């Protein structure tokens, strides 16, 4: 093992910012285009400042310009593989090293969003494909494997499984367990748990999906590796599947039975829960007339009654967690991860319906406190739990 100091930027305006400030502005509805234009001018004047290029890459991806953002990310990583984000509260009490891979905003755990305004220094280390630890690792008190599960990342995770064996510092989310977040693997892992329902998810080729004689509709179909609902569709009959495949050029897909989780009022409610060292914490709840719920388009910002429901969910979360304790304990123990998130709902019969488990979901407290005064209180619990996890692991070494 080789440890080294992290290079520091030469001036404050060349500091690496991470995702949090750009996501905060995006959530607030701020137009990021003028900022991106200004950052691009600065980067062109200082072409060797990797921090500027990576900041611009993140901001562009928040604008929806994924490919352009990834191009600039590559440019940044050619210059530098290690990025430092100083804690808002100084002096920092510990230093957390994040092992990352190149990719879009869903490729790695965005822990800087949860730890915004904390007293923890963060170092982002982007592995190099040919030689993952091509640069010396920065000094650190604990290490988080932030890399998301995917076919592309499997080699990196396999490397880390060997490299981090008997690591002298605490390792959060050991790489050998990250494969358990794959949709098909997770669904198999979480079968036969009392009080838990996760629709059996299959990974199928395009040809197998076209020959769908064995499918029982309705089905949920999504391209392999898709996030944020991209390419996600509910298919109710063969003709819809044929039309869907005409629109999607992907070679592989996930397929799962659709479960109607609407409540008696016809509305759907989807929750995000963080599991930290086995303990569940409420992150948010979206309410929508559409089964495909994303918090940003569920009307939570427009409808006060929906926010009131979310407040009730978060305030009474202890009762929810107690009711589903067996299912939540099974998720924690079977996945083996120290930190992960669950997107879930309740079935009409009271089971915990799990849609997805992952450690790369965004968890934050960036919503307007005037609209969401309760969020800061409950998200502080999540932040405190993660910090406690770090403290306990460091103390145990």
N, C-alpha and C positions, 0 to 999 in steps of 0.2 A: 504494500500500500504506500502511495506517495501523496503527501498532503502539501498544499501550497497556499499562499495568500491569493485573494481574488483581486484582479486589477480594478482600480477605481477610476471613475470618469474624471476628466480634467476640469470640468466646470459644472455648476448646478444644472444648467440647461441641457447638459448632455447626460444626465442621470437616467438610468433605466427606471421605468415607471411600473412595469407589469400591467396586468389586465385591469385591476380594480378601478383606477381613475377613468379609464375609457368606458368601461361598463357602466359606471355610475352616471356619466354624462349621457350615455345611450338610454339608460332607463329613465332619466329625467327628461328625455325628448330633445336634448341639445343636438343641434346640427353639427356633426363632427367634420363636415367637409372643409370649412375654413381652417380648422385646426390641422387637418391632414395636409392641406396646401402649404401652410406655414411650416409644418414639420418637414415636408418634402424639400422646401427651399433650404432649410437649415442642413438637412442631410446632404444635399448636393454641394453645399459650401464646405461641408466637413465629411467627405466621402469615406474616411477611415474610422469614423466614430460609429462603432457597431451599435451602441445603445440607441442612437437616433434611428437607425434603420429598423431595429427590432421594435421600438416604440411605434414607428409608423406602420409596420406590419400588423401589429395588434389593432391599432386604430382603424386601419382599412378593413380588417376582418369584422370589426364591430359595425362597420358601414355596409357589410355584406359583400365586399370585394375580396372574396376568399383567394382566388388565384393570384391576383396582384399582390395581396398580402403575403402569400406563401413565397412568391418570387423574391420579395424584399427580405423575408425571413432568411432565405437561403443566402442572400447577400450579406446579411448580418452574421450568420454563422460561419461564413468563409473567413470573416475577420476575427471572430471571437466565439468561444463556446461557453464561457462562464459569465453570468450576469448577476450583479449584486443589487438587492433591494433593501435599503436600510430601514430598520424599524422606525415607525413614527415616534415612538417613545424611546428616548435615549437617556442613559446608556442601555443598550439591549441586554437582556438577561440571558439570552441563549441564541444560538445560531443553528438554523435548520437548513440542511442541504437537500435540494429537490433534484432528483435524477429525472431528466426529461428526454423526449425525442422530438425531432422536427415534426411539424404538423399544424393543423388548424386549432381553433380554440377548444375543440373537443378531444384533443389528442392526449392532454395531460391534466392532472388534478389542479384546478385553479385555486390553490389554497391561499394565495395572496388576497383573494376576495373575502374569505372568512377571517383572515388575520389582519385585515385592514385596520390601521390605527393601533396595532398591538406593539409589544416591546420585544418582538422576535425578529432578528435579522434573517433574511432569506437569501440563499444563493441558488441560482438556477444553472444546472449543469446539463448541457445538451450533449448526449452521447454521439460519438462519431460512428457511422455504420461500419467502416472497415476496422477501426480500432477504438472501441467504445470509450476506453479511458485514455484517449490520446494525450490529454492534458492532465496534470496533477490535480487531484481533488482538493478543493478548499478545506481549511480547517472547519470542523463542525461539531456540534454537541449531539445532534441526532440527524438521521437521514430518512427522507420520505421517498419511496419509489412512486413517482407521480405518473408513470407511463400507463396509458390505457391499453386494454386488451384489443388486439387485432392481429390478423395474419402478418401484417407488415412489421409488427413490433415483437413477434414471437422470438426472433433471434436475439434481440436485445434483452428480453426478459429471461431467456435461457442463459445468456451470458451472465446476467446479474445474479441468477440463482447460484451460480458457482462462485462468482466474484465476492458476493456478500456473505457467503457462508463463514461463520465465526468472525463477522465484522466487529471491530472493537467498540463501535458506538451503536446505540439503539437504531434498529431498522424498523420503520413504520410501513406497513403493507408489504410484507415479504413478497418478492417477485413470483415465487412459485405458486402463490395463491391467486394472482391476478387473473389467470385463465378462468377462474370460477365466475367471473362477471360476464363472460360470453353468454348471449341470450339462450342458446341451445344448451350449453353446459349448465347454466344456472337453473333452467327449467327442469333438467333431469335431476340436478342436485337437490331441488326443493320439492320433489314429489313425495307423497306419503307422509306429510307433516300435518298433524291434526290442527284444524283451524286455519290452514294456509292453502290457498289455491294459486298456482301459477300455471297458466295454460301451457301445455306441452308444445315447445317450440322446436321446429325442425329447420335445419339448414339444407336447402335444396338447390340444385342447379336449375338453370333456365329451362333446359329440356325436360327435366322432371316436373317442373311446375306447369309446363305446357301440357304434359300428359297427366292431367289432374283428375283422372277418373275416380281416384280414391278419396278425394277431398270432400268433406262435408261442410257446406256453406252455412253461415258466413265465416270467412277467414280473414285474418289480419296478415297483410303481406308488406314487407319492406325490403329494400336492397340491403345486402350485406354491408356492414360498416356505416350505415346511415345514422344520423343523429338529428335531434330536433324536429322529428316528423317528416324529414325529407323523403319523399317516395313512399310514405306510409299510406295505406289505403285499406278500407274494409271492402271485401269482395263478397257479393251475395249470390252470384250465379256465374256459370262458365263464360258467358259473353262479356261480363265485366272483367274477368281475368284476362281474356284475349285483348281487350282494349287497354288494360293496364300494361301488359307486356309490350304492346306497340309503343307506349310512351316511355318505357324504361329500358335502357340498353344494357343494364347490368347482367353479369353472368351468373350471380348467385343471390339467393334471397333467404330471408327467414319467413316461415309460415307458422301461424298459430291460430287456434280457434278463437273467434270473437266471443267474449263474455259480456253480456249486457249487465253493466253495473249501475244502471240508473236507479235513483231512489223513487219513492212513491210519487213524488212531484214531477217525475220525468227528467230531472236534472242529474248531471253527472258531477261527482266530487272526487278529485284526485289529490292525494297528499304526497308531499316529499318529506321523508324522515331520514335523519342522519343516525347511523349506528356508530358510536364511538366507544371503543373498548367494550363492546357488547351492550351498551346502554343507549336506548333510543331517545331522540330529541326531535321535536317538531320544527320543520323549516318553513313550510307554507302549505296552504290548501287552495286549490283552484276550483271554482264552481262554474259550470257551463251547461248550455243546452246541447253542446256537441260532445260526442264521446271522445274525440281527439282533443284533449285539453292541454294547452300550453298556457302557463300563467300569464304571459304577456298579452295573449289575445282572448283571455277568458272573461274580460270585462271587469276584472278586479279593481282597476283604476277608475272605472266609471260608476260602478254600482255600490253604494254604501251598504246595502243589505248583504252583499256578498262578503264585504270586508267584515261585517258583523259576524257572519258565520265563521269566517276564518279565525276571528278573535276568539269565538267560543271554542273552536277546535283546539287552538293553541293553549287557551286557559285551562281547558279540561283534558289536556293531553295525557296527564298521568293516568286517568281512568281508561283512556284509549289504549295506552301502552300496557296497562295491567290486563285489559281484556284480551289483548293479542300477545301477551308475554311469551307464550309457548312458541308461536310462529316467529316472533322476533328473535328469540333465543336460538331457534334453529337456523335462522339466516346467519346470525353472527358465528355460530359454531361451525356450520357446514362450509361457509366461505373461507374462514380463517383470516379475514382481513380486520385490521385494527380500526380502520376508518372507511366507511362506505355509506352510500345513500340509497334509499329505496323509493321508487315511485310506485304508489299503491292506492288502493281504494278498499271499500268494504262491499262485499256482495250483499244482496238482499237477505241472505240467510245468516249474515254476520261473520263470514270468513274474511280474512285478510287476503285481498286479491293483489298479487304482486305483478307489476308490469315489467319492471327492470330493476336490477341492482348494479351499482357502479360506484367507483371512487372518483370519477371525473366530472360528476354533475356540479353545476355551479350552486354554491350555497353562500348567501350574502345577507347583509342588512342595509341595503342601499336604497330601498324604497322611501319615498318622501315621508318623514316622520309626522307631518301634519295630516297625511291621509292614513298612515299606518303606524300610529303611535305605539302599538303593542309589539311591532316587529323587533324593535331594538331590545326590548326586554327579553324576549324569547330567543332571539338569535345570540344574545350575549351568553345564554346558557350553552349554546353550541360551541361558541368560541372558548368559553371557560373550560368546557369538557375536553376540547382538543389540546389546549394548553396544559391541562392536568395530565392528560395522557403522556405528553412529552416530558413533563416534570417527573412523573413516576418512572418512566422508562430510563430516563437519564440517571435518576437516583439509584436505580437497581443495578447499574453497571459497576 
